[in-house]
Amino acid sequence: AQSVSQHNHHVILSEAASLELGCNYSYGGTVNLFWYVQYPGQHLQLLLKYFSGDPLVKGIKGFEAEFIKSKFSFNLRKPSVQWSDTAEYFCAVISKTGTASKLTFGTGTRLQVTL
Amino acid sequence: KAGVTQTPRYLIKTRGQQVTLSCSPISGHRSVSWYQQTPGQGLQFLFEYFSETQRNKGNFPGRFSGRQFSNSRSEMNVSTLELGDSALYLCASSSTGYNSPLHFGNGTRLTVT
């Protein structure tokens, strides 16, 4: 069965530090990849997505992610985090088999940015 | 444009009862999907409806069911509640399905005692 792994459950960084959150998935076929973010007290919202083309995708608020097919990874990065980036981050993968598609979320990474 | 609205926000039920949750999508969105969020399991996909038809289904028992109405509003029903059903249930709408960005509601917090 398809799975999505986010190995970092809780990350604490100081402001201006660089961020990389890992996401690995198990499906070997065609995938669409997403990162969603949930700020405290707010609903989940899309940060960025990859469907095809340039494997380096840029999202909102300076975030980017790189799809490395050979590593089944879609890691999220930001060069310099801000306190306002404190949130929970979810990686999600859509795998396609024929006409069916299956959406799987990772268990999330809680990011805490300190001043 | 109004966002995704889920009602009620909180529910407390006892084991064995059934519950119905409601979701009103963003106007014009035809896809509604449901998720169960728990601290240990994260977000798990329940099912997706598009134009009143269930299009995709996750790995949940038959006690979890749903439907979508002609105005795209959706309901989720859980019968014979178990303690393990306590969770935050999220609904998301999108214009065409998973591949278009999902817009989430604030969820319904269900507690089963």
Chai-1 contact restraints between the chains, C-beta under 6 A:
chainA,res_idxA,chainB,res_idxB,connection_type,confidence,min_distance_angstrom,max_distance_angstrom,comment,restraint_id
A,N32,B,N99,contact,1.0,0.0,6.0,A-B,restraint_1
A,H43,B,F104,contact,1.0,0.0,6.0,A-B,restraint_2
A,H43,B,N106,contact,1.0,0.0,6.0,A-B,restraint_3
A,L44,B,F104,contact,1.0,0.0,6.0,A-B,restraint_4
A,L46,B,P101,contact,1.0,0.0,6.0,A-B,restraint_5
A,I94,B,Y98,contact,1.0,0.0,6.0,A-B,restraint_6
A,S101,B,Y98,contact,1.0,0.0,6.0,A-B,restraint_7
A,L103,B,F45,contact,1.0,0.0,6.0,A-B,restraint_8
A,L103,B,Y98,contact,1.0,0.0,6.0,A-B,restraint_9
A,F105,B,G42,contact,1.0,0.0,6.0,A-B,restraint_10
A,F105,B,L43,contact,1.0,0.0,6.0,A-B,restraint_11
A,T107,B,G42,contact,1.0,0.0,6.0,A-B,restraint_12
A,G108,B,G42,contact,1.0,0.0,6.0,A-B,restraint_13
